Structures are given as structure tokens and as C-alpha cells.
Amino acid sequence: MNSGSSTSPKPRARTLLAFEVVVIVPTLAAIGLLLAADPSVLNVHLVLWAALIALVELLPVPAWRGVHLSLGFPLLMSVGMLFAPSAAAVTALVGSMDPRELKREVSFLRALFNRCQVALSVLIASSVFHSVAEIGVSSWWRLILAAMVAAIADYLVNSSLVTIFTSIRVGLPPIQVMRELRIGRLSEFLVSYLGLGVFGLTVAVLYDEVGFWTIPAFLAPSLFARQVFFRSQALEEAHKELQEREQVLRALSNAMAEERADERLQIAGYLHDDLAQVLFRLSIQVDVARKLLEKGDIPEVREQLEKIRESKQETSDRIRALIRDLHRSPLGARGLAESLESFTDEVGRNSGIAFHRDVQDIDLPAPIALLIFHIAREGVMNALKHAQPTDVWISVREIEDHIELELADNGVGFDTSAPGPEGHFGMAMMRERAQVGGGSLDVESQPGQGTTITVRFPLALLQQTGGTSTATGGAAAAAAAGASPGSPGTGEPSGDDSRQTVRA
């Protein structure tokens, strides 16, 4: 979703609430009607299964944008195969524990929605299984076929509900959400579901023949499978991060080249507007002195030579000042505060945007000052392009043990948990620069409530950066020169999100 999207969060929130209610009410009503028709399906064994499912659910696997994959799928399939659909649905409803519920990271309605969509998936999967086969009665091939069909039914219901929910929440097309939720290739993903469905059948058959001791035999391979999945998921994320990093570094390199060109133009402007005028005046004074000398007006010649000497001294002083300023700060003679003021005055001209600056006079290492300027410039340009603000605030302050750059605007804001627009790397480049200087970057934003970007550089690192031999100083200098060894960061997903029952 574009960070500058104008989609109002209120209609989206209302749509999400309506969808949750549409899932919760019919699911609870269907389970209630089925139990009322045949309450005898409930028995004490379901308490054991619900407790076991709740225990296993405490080990979910985070997937994408706050969606979690559950280890409880084979157990839920086993319950659906061993017991009547209504009994299995009740067990799933009670046992589908989400650890975020204990931490109060999800609302009551969201937790109930998560439980209901799992229960609905199990209800349909159990109905499908019992319509094809029965444990202890049907042949093994019929049981396997029924388990695979039930797994597919569970997958279709559960994934559809989670996809629709996530699509509404993050504002992305359902097809894109489905691709993001799928771990690995589609064929591998479906095979995993089918395999777990057969695994659930195995547990159910053994439980029917052996009893309770089947359950510990299930837990050990499930925990091992969780670790294997974490490893495969980490490799998948590392591959995506490397691809994104290559794009970010390429964009950062191009931006550095443009910044160098801008700095050269600024130096050229200084030489033209300041030094060139003095040298032109000096040349005129030399011509005047020559003409006076030809006339033999020695007193006037002496006076003109004194003016030439003064112009020469002024030129020397300005050259020394320019060299000193360039040596002291890569921002040139103006320094950080004046450079930010000049930049905001230029971009704010005729834009209707009011810039509010509060930049303290802080003795910063030259590379860090340059990093702060470039981060501020990138943040301002992002706000102008996407946020549609009327006011932008820029502050650089020394607070306790760190230097803090804060950029804020009252624009349209964006959902920080949603993916950024493809091909736009402004935020990643800002984070890259902050990390190069040993700092951190935090973003706070919500649709319709503006954006605040905070960059912090620890004072301890800044003191080390002042030395030319430190690693941090070298990294920051490399960034100022156009190289960047840092890595882009990623936002933390929201905890108040949906949940998928099946792990890949």
C-alpha cells in the first residue's frame, strides 16, 4: 500500500468489524444448533484434546504482517476425524489458544474471530471427512483419501478467511495477500497440507487403537518440524532481504551521486558569487593602476597599489575561510542549521507548506552532520511527495545520551505494518544512513494522523566517530563518500492480527 494513500482508516475499520461479525455469528449459531440437535456428542475426552491443542497453540509460527501459522493443525484434523463435526468444532473453539490473548495484544472480538474461523474450518473439514470415511470402519485407502480431501477443505476455508481479513486490514488485493501468506512454492505448500492431513489421520487411528500414549509420540516430531520450518522461513526471508538490499543500495548509490553533484554546484556558486567578484574588482584595479602609471601620476599609483594589496588580502582570507569551512564540515560554510534552513526555504517556496525548524548548535562530527542533513532531506522530500502535509517540523537536539533528529508532518500518514510502494526506497535509504552512523530510526504513523520519524545517534558513538581510526567514523565517512555498509530495517508487525491454523 502506498505510504501516502488517501484511503480513510475508518471505513476500512468498519469493514473489518463487519467481516469479523459475519464470521463469528453464523459460526457460533451453527455450532449451537448442531449441539442442540445432538448434545450426546460431547464427552470428557474432548477436554483432554482441547487442553492439548491449547498447549500446542502456545508455539505459533509468525508468518507475514502479524498472521501466525499454528502447529495445531494435525491435532485439529485428528479431532475432526475422531469426533462428530459439532464436537470437533467446539474443541477447536475452546482449544485454539493464542499466546497474544494472554499478553492482551489482541482485542476480545479479534480473539473470538480467530477462534471462530478455526472452528469453522474444522467443522467443514470434519463434515467432509465423515461423509467419505469413518475410523475403524473404512479401508485404509478410503481413510487416506478422506483425510486429504478434509485437509484441502480446511485449507480453502481457513486461508480464504485469513486472506480476506488481511486484505481488508492492510488494503492489498487478495491475490497478493495469498502469495505473501504462502511459504514456498504452491505445489510444496499444498503437499505440506496434504501430508499434515495424513499425519493427523495417523494420530487419530493410533489414538483409536492405542489410546492416550499416542499423543506424546505426536508432540516430539511436531516440535522438530517447527524448528525445521523456522529455518526454511529464515532462509526465505534472508533471500528476500538480500534482493531488497541490492535495490536499496543501488538507489542509495544513485542518490549519493546526485548529492555530490549538488554539493559541487554549491561550491561553484560560492566561488562565483564571492571570490569571482573580488577577483574581477582586482583586475579592474590593476588596469586603473597601469593607466595611472602611463600618465606618470605616481601618488595615485601608490594609492591604487594599496587598494590592490587590500583586494589581494581579502581574496586570500576568503579562500582560507572556504578551505577551513570545507575541511571542518562537509556541509560547506553554512553548517547543518543553515543548510537545513536553506534547503527547506527552497523546497517550501510556493508549496504552501510551513516548515518549523529547531536545530540546536551542536558540535557534531562532520560525517554525522552530513548523514543527519541527508536523512532530513530525504524525509522532507518523502513528505512532500506522498503525505500532502500543511506543516513539517524538523528538530535536531541533544537529549540525555544521544543526538536526536525528529521529522514530523501532519499529512495523511500510512499503515507502518503494510508493505511500502514497490520501487520506492526512501524510508529504507534513511534507515540505511542512520545505521551507517551507528544510529537507529523509528517511524510512528497511522492513516490520517501524520508521520513522525525519529533518528537517534548515541553520544558515545559520536565521540568515537570523531577519531579518524574508528570503525564507526570510517563507516560514516564511507556513507558520506557514497558507500553504505549498513542494512535496511523492517517494521514490526502488529500484534492484533489474524491467525492461520495450518503451518507449511
C-alpha positions as CSV (number, residue, x, y, z in Angstrom):
1,M,0.0,0.0,0.0
2,N,1.3,3.4,-0.9
3,S,2.6,5.3,2.2
4,G,0.7,8.3,1.0
5,S,-2.6,6.5,0.4
6,S,-5.6,8.6,0.9
7,T,-7.8,5.7,1.9
8,S,-9.6,6.6,5.1
9,P,-8.9,4.2,8.0
10,K,-12.4,4.5,9.4
11,P,-14.3,2.8,6.5
12,R,-11.7,0.1,6.5
13,A,-12.1,-0.5,10.2
14,R,-15.8,-0.7,9.9
15,T,-15.5,-3.2,7.0
16,L,-13.1,-5.3,9.1
17,L,-15.5,-5.2,12.0
18,A,-18.4,-6.2,9.8
19,F,-16.4,-9.1,8.4
20,E,-15.5,-10.4,11.8
21,V,-19.1,-10.3,12.9
22,V,-20.2,-12.1,9.7
23,V,-17.8,-14.9,10.6
24,I,-18.4,-15.0,14.3
25,V,-22.2,-15.0,14.5
26,P,-23.0,-17.7,11.9
27,T,-20.2,-20.0,13.2
28,L,-21.5,-19.8,16.8
29,A,-25.0,-20.2,15.6
30,A,-24.2,-23.3,13.5
31,I,-22.3,-25.0,16.4
32,G,-25.1,-24.2,18.8
33,L,-27.8,-25.6,16.6
34,L,-25.8,-28.8,15.9
35,L,-25.1,-29.4,19.6
36,A,-28.8,-28.7,20.5
37,A,-29.8,-31.4,17.9
38,D,-27.4,-33.9,19.4
39,P,-25.8,-33.0,22.7
40,S,-24.6,-36.5,23.3
41,V,-21.6,-35.9,21.0
42,L,-19.9,-34.1,23.9
43,N,-17.7,-36.2,26.2
44,V,-14.9,-36.0,28.7
45,H,-12.2,-36.9,26.1
46,L,-12.8,-33.6,24.4
47,V,-11.4,-31.8,27.4
48,L,-8.1,-33.6,27.0
49,W,-7.9,-32.8,23.3
50,A,-8.8,-29.1,24.0
51,A,-6.1,-28.8,26.6
52,L,-3.5,-30.5,24.3
53,I,-4.5,-28.2,21.4
54,A,-4.2,-25.1,23.7
55,L,-0.8,-26.3,24.8
56,V,0.5,-26.7,21.2
57,E,-1.1,-23.4,20.2
58,L,1.3,-21.6,22.6
59,L,4.0,-22.3,20.0
60,P,2.8,-20.5,16.9
61,V,5.0,-19.5,13.9
62,P,4.9,-15.9,12.8
63,A,4.2,-15.7,9.0
64,W,3.5,-12.3,7.4
65,R,2.1,-9.0,8.6
66,G,1.1,-10.3,12.0
67,V,-0.5,-13.5,10.7
68,H,0.5,-16.7,12.6
69,L,0.7,-20.3,11.5
70,S,-0.4,-22.8,14.0
71,L,1.2,-26.2,15.0
72,G,-2.2,-27.5,16.0
73,F,-3.4,-28.4,12.5
74,P,-2.7,-32.2,12.7
75,L,-4.3,-32.3,16.1
76,L,-7.4,-30.4,14.9
77,M,-7.6,-32.8,12.0
78,S,-7.4,-35.7,14.4
79,V,-10.2,-34.4,16.5
80,G,-12.3,-33.8,13.4
81,M,-11.8,-37.4,12.3
82,L,-12.4,-39.0,15.7
83,F,-15.4,-37.0,16.8
84,A,-18.6,-35.5,15.3
85,P,-18.2,-32.2,13.4
86,S,-20.0,-30.2,16.1
87,A,-17.9,-31.7,18.9
88,A,-14.7,-31.1,16.9
89,A,-15.7,-27.5,16.3
90,V,-16.3,-26.9,20.0
91,T,-12.9,-28.4,20.8
92,A,-11.3,-26.2,18.2
93,L,-13.2,-23.1,19.5
94,V,-12.1,-23.8,23.1
95,G,-8.6,-25.0,22.4
96,S,-7.4,-22.5,19.8
97,M,-5.4,-20.6,22.3
98,D,-3.4,-17.6,21.0
99,P,-0.5,-16.5,23.2
100,R,-1.2,-12.9,22.3
101,E,-4.5,-13.3,24.2
102,L,-2.6,-13.9,27.4
103,K,-0.5,-10.8,26.7
104,R,-3.6,-8.8,25.9
105,E,-2.2,-7.9,22.5
106,V,-5.5,-8.8,20.7
107,S,-8.9,-7.5,21.5
108,F,-11.7,-9.8,22.6
109,L,-13.5,-9.5,19.3
110,R,-10.3,-10.3,17.3
111,A,-9.6,-13.3,19.6
112,L,-13.2,-14.6,19.1
113,F,-12.8,-14.1,15.4
114,N,-9.6,-16.1,15.3
115,R,-11.2,-18.9,17.3
116,C,-14.4,-19.0,15.2
117,Q,-12.6,-19.1,11.8
118,V,-10.5,-22.0,13.1
119,A,-13.6,-23.7,14.4
120,L,-15.5,-23.2,11.2
121,S,-12.6,-24.7,9.2
122,V,-12.6,-27.7,11.5
123,L,-16.4,-28.1,11.3
124,I,-16.3,-28.2,7.5
125,A,-13.2,-30.4,7.3
126,S,-14.8,-32.9,9.8
127,S,-18.1,-32.9,7.9
128,V,-16.2,-33.7,4.7
129,F,-14.2,-36.5,6.3
130,H,-17.2,-38.2,7.9
131,S,-19.1,-38.0,4.6
132,V,-16.3,-40.1,3.0
133,A,-15.0,-42.4,5.7
134,E,-15.1,-43.4,9.3
135,I,-12.2,-44.5,11.5
136,G,-12.4,-48.2,12.5
137,V,-14.8,-48.9,9.7
138,S,-13.5,-47.8,6.3
139,S,-10.5,-49.2,4.4
140,W,-7.1,-47.6,4.7
141,W,-7.1,-46.1,1.2
142,R,-10.6,-44.6,1.8
143,L,-9.3,-43.1,5.1
144,I,-6.3,-41.5,3.3
145,L,-8.5,-40.1,0.6
146,A,-10.9,-38.7,3.1
147,A,-8.1,-37.2,5.2
148,M,-6.6,-35.4,2.1
149,V,-10.0,-34.1,1.0
150,A,-10.7,-32.8,4.5
151,A,-7.2,-31.2,4.6
152,I,-8.0,-29.4,1.4
153,A,-11.4,-28.3,2.7
154,D,-9.8,-26.9,5.9
155,Y,-7.2,-25.1,3.8
156,L,-9.7,-23.5,1.5
157,V,-11.9,-22.2,4.3
158,N,-9.2,-21.1,6.6
159,S,-7.0,-19.5,4.0
160,S,-9.9,-17.7,2.4
161,L,-11.0,-16.2,5.7
162,V,-7.4,-15.1,6.6
163,T,-6.8,-13.8,3.2
164,I,-10.0,-11.6,3.2
165,F,-9.3,-10.4,6.7
166,T,-5.6,-9.4,5.9
167,S,-6.6,-7.9,2.6
168,I,-9.1,-5.6,4.3
169,R,-6.7,-4.7,7.1
170,V,-3.6,-3.8,5.0
171,G,-5.5,-2.6,1.9
172,L,-3.9,-5.0,-0.6
173,P,-5.5,-7.2,-3.3
174,P,-6.4,-10.7,-2.0
175,I,-4.2,-12.3,-4.7
176,Q,-1.2,-10.5,-3.4
177,V,-2.0,-11.4,0.2
178,M,-2.4,-15.0,-0.7
179,R,1.1,-15.0,-2.4
180,E,2.6,-13.5,0.7
181,L,1.0,-15.9,3.1
182,R,2.1,-18.9,1.1
183,I,5.6,-20.1,2.2
184,G,7.5,-21.6,-0.7
185,R,6.1,-22.7,-4.0
186,L,2.4,-23.6,-4.3
187,S,3.0,-27.3,-5.0
188,E,5.2,-27.6,-1.9
189,F,2.7,-25.7,0.2
190,L,-0.2,-28.0,-0.8
191,V,1.8,-31.1,-0.4
192,S,2.6,-30.0,3.2
193,Y,-1.1,-29.6,3.9
194,L,-1.9,-33.0,2.5
195,G,1.0,-34.6,4.4
196,L,-0.1,-33.0,7.7
197,G,-3.7,-34.2,7.0
198,V,-2.4,-37.8,6.6
199,F,-0.3,-37.3,9.7
200,G,-3.4,-36.2,11.6
201,L,-5.2,-39.4,10.3
202,T,-2.3,-41.5,11.7
203,V,-2.6,-39.9,15.1
204,A,-6.4,-40.4,15.1
205,V,-6.1,-44.1,14.1
206,L,-3.4,-44.7,16.7
207,Y,-5.4,-42.9,19.4
208,D,-8.5,-45.0,18.5
209,E,-6.4,-48.3,18.8
210,V,-3.8,-47.4,21.5
211,G,-5.2,-44.5,23.5
212,F,-3.6,-41.6,25.2
213,W,0.0,-42.6,24.7
214,T,-0.3,-41.7,21.0
215,I,-0.2,-38.0,21.9
216,P,3.3,-37.8,23.3
217,A,4.5,-39.5,20.1
218,F,2.9,-36.7,18.1
219,L,4.4,-33.8,20.1
220,A,8.1,-34.7,19.5
221,P,8.0,-34.7,15.7
222,S,5.8,-31.6,15.7
223,L,8.3,-29.6,17.7
224,F,11.1,-30.8,15.4
225,A,9.0,-29.8,12.4
226,R,8.5,-26.3,13.9
227,Q,12.3,-25.8,14.1
228,V,12.7,-27.0,10.5
229,F,10.1,-24.6,9.4
230,F,11.7,-21.7,11.2
231,R,14.9,-22.5,9.4
232,S,13.3,-22.6,6.0
233,Q,11.3,-19.4,6.8
234,A,14.6,-17.7,7.9
235,L,16.3,-18.6,4.6
236,E,13.3,-17.4,2.6
237,E,13.3,-14.0,4.4
238,A,17.1,-13.7,4.1
239,H,16.8,-14.2,0.3
240,K,14.1,-11.5,0.1
241,E,16.1,-9.2,2.3
242,L,19.2,-9.6,0.1
243,Q,17.2,-8.8,-3.0
244,E,15.7,-5.7,-1.4
245,R,19.1,-4.7,-0.1
246,E,20.6,-4.7,-3.6
247,Q,17.8,-2.5,-4.8
248,V,18.2,-0.1,-1.8
249,L,22.0,0.1,-2.2
250,R,21.6,0.8,-5.9
251,A,19.1,3.6,-5.2
252,L,21.3,4.9,-2.4
253,S,24.3,5.0,-4.8
254,N,22.4,7.0,-7.3
255,A,21.2,9.4,-4.6
256,M,24.8,9.8,-3.4
257,A,25.9,10.7,-6.9
258,E,23.2,13.3,-7.2
259,E,24.1,14.7,-3.7
260,R,27.8,15.0,-4.8
261,A,26.6,16.9,-7.9
262,D,24.5,19.2,-5.7
263,E,27.5,19.9,-3.4
264,R,29.7,20.7,-6.4
265,L,27.1,23.2,-7.6
266,Q,27.0,24.8,-4.2
267,I,30.8,25.2,-4.1
268,A,30.8,26.6,-7.7
269,G,28.1,29.1,-6.7
270,Y,30.2,30.2,-3.7
271,L,33.2,30.7,-5.9
272,H,31.2,32.6,-8.5
273,D,29.2,34.8,-6.2
274,D,32.0,35.6,-3.7
275,L,35.5,35.0,-5.0
276,A,34.9,35.8,-8.6
277,Q,33.6,39.3,-7.8
278,V,36.7,40.1,-5.7
279,L,39.0,38.9,-8.5
280,F,37.1,41.0,-11.0
281,R,37.5,44.0,-8.8
282,L,41.2,43.2,-8.5
283,S,41.6,43.1,-12.3
284,I,39.9,46.4,-12.7
285,Q,42.2,47.9,-10.1
286,V,45.2,46.6,-11.9
287,D,44.0,48.2,-15.2
288,V,43.5,51.5,-13.4
289,A,47.0,51.4,-11.9
290,R,48.5,50.7,-15.3
291,K,46.8,53.7,-16.8
292,L,47.9,55.9,-13.9
293,L,51.4,54.7,-14.3
294,E,51.4,55.6,-18.0
295,K,50.3,59.1,-17.1
296,G,53.1,59.4,-14.5
297,D,50.7,60.0,-11.6
298,I,52.9,58.3,-9.0
299,P,50.8,59.3,-5.9
300,E,47.6,57.9,-7.4
301,V,49.5,54.8,-8.5
302,R,50.7,54.3,-4.8
303,E,47.1,54.7,-3.6
304,Q,45.8,52.2,-6.2
305,L,48.5,49.7,-5.4
306,E,47.4,49.8,-1.7
307,K,43.8,49.0,-2.9
308,I,45.2,46.1,-4.9
309,R,47.1,44.9,-1.8
310,E,43.8,45.0,0.2
311,S,41.9,43.2,-2.5
312,K,44.6,40.5,-2.7
313,Q,44.4,40.1,1.1
314,E,40.6,39.9,1.0
315,T,40.8,37.2,-1.6
316,S,43.4,35.2,0.4
317,D,41.2,35.5,3.5
318,R,38.1,34.2,1.7
319,I,40.0,31.3,0.2
320,R,41.4,30.3,3.6
321,A,37.9,30.6,5.1
322,L,36.4,28.4,2.3
323,I,39.1,25.8,2.8
324,R,38.7,25.9,6.6
325,D,34.9,25.5,6.3
326,L,35.0,22.7,3.8
327,H,37.6,20.9,6.0
328,R,35.5,21.4,9.1
329,S,32.1,20.4,7.7
330,P,31.1,18.6,4.5
331,L,28.0,20.8,4.5
332,G,30.2,23.7,3.5
333,A,30.5,27.1,5.0
334,R,26.9,27.3,6.3
335,G,26.9,24.3,8.6
336,L,23.9,22.0,9.5
337,A,21.4,24.5,10.7
338,E,21.9,27.0,7.9
339,S,21.9,24.1,5.3
340,L,18.6,22.8,6.6
341,E,17.2,26.3,6.6
342,S,18.3,27.0,3.1
343,F,17.0,23.6,1.8
344,T,13.6,24.0,3.4
345,D,13.3,27.5,2.2
346,E,14.0,26.3,-1.3
347,V,11.6,23.3,-1.4
348,G,8.9,25.2,0.6
349,R,8.8,28.1,-1.8
350,N,5.4,28.3,-3.4
351,S,4.4,25.0,-1.9
352,G,2.0,26.3,0.8
353,I,3.8,24.2,3.4
354,A,5.1,25.8,6.6
355,F,8.4,24.5,7.9
356,H,9.2,24.7,11.6
357,R,12.9,24.3,12.4
358,D,14.5,23.8,15.8
359,V,18.1,22.9,15.2
360,Q,20.5,23.3,18.1
361,D,24.1,24.4,17.7
362,I,25.8,21.1,18.4
363,D,29.4,20.3,17.7
364,L,28.9,17.2,15.5
365,P,31.5,15.1,13.7
366,A,31.5,16.1,10.0
367,P,30.2,12.7,8.7
368,I,27.4,12.5,11.2
369,A,26.3,16.1,10.4
370,L,26.2,15.1,6.7
371,L,24.2,12.0,7.5
372,I,21.7,14.0,9.5
373,F,21.3,16.5,6.7
374,H,20.7,13.8,4.1
375,I,18.3,11.9,6.3
376,A,16.3,15.1,6.9
377,R,16.3,16.0,3.2
378,E,15.1,12.5,2.2
379,G,12.4,12.6,4.9
380,V,11.2,16.1,3.8
381,M,11.1,15.0,0.1
382,N,9.1,11.9,1.1
383,A,6.6,14.0,3.0
384,L,6.2,16.4,0.0
385,K,5.7,13.6,-2.5
386,H,3.4,11.3,-0.5
387,A,2.0,12.9,2.7
388,Q,0.3,16.1,1.5
389,P,1.1,18.0,4.7
390,T,0.5,21.6,5.5
391,D,3.2,21.7,8.3
392,V,6.5,20.0,8.6
393,W,8.6,20.1,11.8
394,I,12.4,19.5,11.8
395,S,14.4,19.4,15.1
396,V,17.9,18.4,16.0
397,R,18.5,18.2,19.7
398,E,20.9,16.8,22.2
399,I,18.8,14.7,24.6
400,E,20.4,12.9,27.5
401,D,22.9,10.4,26.0
402,H,22.1,10.8,22.3
403,I,21.6,13.2,19.4
404,E,18.0,13.1,18.1
405,L,16.7,14.2,14.7
406,E,12.9,14.3,14.6
407,L,10.9,14.8,11.4
408,A,7.1,15.2,11.8
409,D,4.3,16.2,9.5
410,N,0.5,16.5,9.7
411,G,-0.1,14.7,6.4
412,V,-2.2,11.7,5.5
413,G,0.0,9.2,7.3
414,F,0.2,5.5,6.4
415,D,0.0,2.0,7.9
416,T,3.5,1.1,9.1
417,S,2.7,-2.6,9.1
418,A,1.8,-2.6,5.4
419,P,4.4,-3.1,2.7
420,G,5.7,0.1,1.1
421,P,5.2,1.0,-2.6
422,E,7.2,-1.2,-4.9
423,G,10.3,0.6,-6.2
424,H,10.3,3.3,-3.6
425,F,13.3,3.1,-1.2
426,G,13.2,6.5,0.6
427,M,12.5,5.0,4.1
428,A,15.0,2.2,3.6
429,M,17.7,4.7,2.5
430,M,17.1,6.8,5.6
431,R,17.3,3.8,7.8
432,E,20.5,2.7,5.9
433,R,22.2,6.0,6.6
434,A,21.2,6.0,10.3
435,Q,22.6,2.5,10.8
436,V,25.9,3.5,9.0
437,G,26.4,6.2,11.6
438,G,25.7,3.8,14.5
439,G,22.2,5.2,15.0
440,S,18.6,3.9,14.8
441,L,15.5,5.1,13.0
442,D,11.9,4.7,14.3
443,V,8.7,5.5,12.4
444,E,5.3,6.3,14.0
445,S,2.4,6.8,11.7
446,Q,-1.3,6.0,11.2
447,P,-3.6,6.8,8.3
448,G,-4.9,10.3,8.7
449,Q,-2.7,11.1,11.7
450,G,0.6,12.2,10.2
451,T,4.0,10.7,10.5
452,T,6.9,11.1,12.9
453,I,10.4,9.9,12.1
454,T,13.0,9.8,14.9
455,V,16.7,9.2,14.3
456,R,19.0,8.8,17.3
457,F,22.8,8.7,17.4
458,P,24.3,7.7,20.8
459,L,26.8,10.3,22.1
460,A,29.3,7.6,23.0
461,L,29.5,6.5,19.3
462,L,29.7,10.2,18.2
463,Q,32.7,10.7,20.4
464,Q,34.4,7.7,18.9
465,T,33.4,8.9,15.4
466,G,35.5,12.0,16.0
467,G,38.6,9.8,15.7
468,T,39.8,9.0,12.2
469,S,40.8,5.5,13.0
470,T,37.5,4.2,14.5
471,A,35.3,1.8,12.6
472,T,32.2,3.9,13.1
473,G,33.8,7.0,11.8
474,G,35.1,5.1,8.8
475,A,31.6,3.8,8.1
476,A,30.1,7.2,8.3
477,A,32.8,8.7,6.1
478,A,32.2,5.9,3.6
479,A,28.5,6.8,3.6
480,A,29.3,10.4,3.0
481,A,31.5,9.4,0.1
482,G,28.9,7.2,-1.5
483,A,29.3,3.8,0.1
484,S,27.0,2.2,2.7
485,P,27.7,-1.0,4.6
486,G,24.5,-0.9,6.7
487,S,21.3,-2.9,6.1
488,P,17.7,-1.8,5.8
489,G,15.5,-2.4,8.7
490,T,12.0,-3.9,8.8
491,G,8.9,-2.8,10.7
492,E,7.5,-4.9,13.4
493,P,4.1,-6.4,12.5
494,S,1.1,-5.6,14.5
495,G,0.1,-8.0,17.3
496,D,-3.6,-7.5,16.8
497,D,-3.9,-9.6,13.7
498,S,-5.4,-12.8,12.3
499,R,-4.2,-16.3,12.6
500,Q,-3.8,-19.2,10.2
501,T,-4.3,-22.7,11.6
502,V,-2.0,-24.6,9.2
503,R,1.8,-24.5,9.1
504,A,3.6,-25.0,5.8
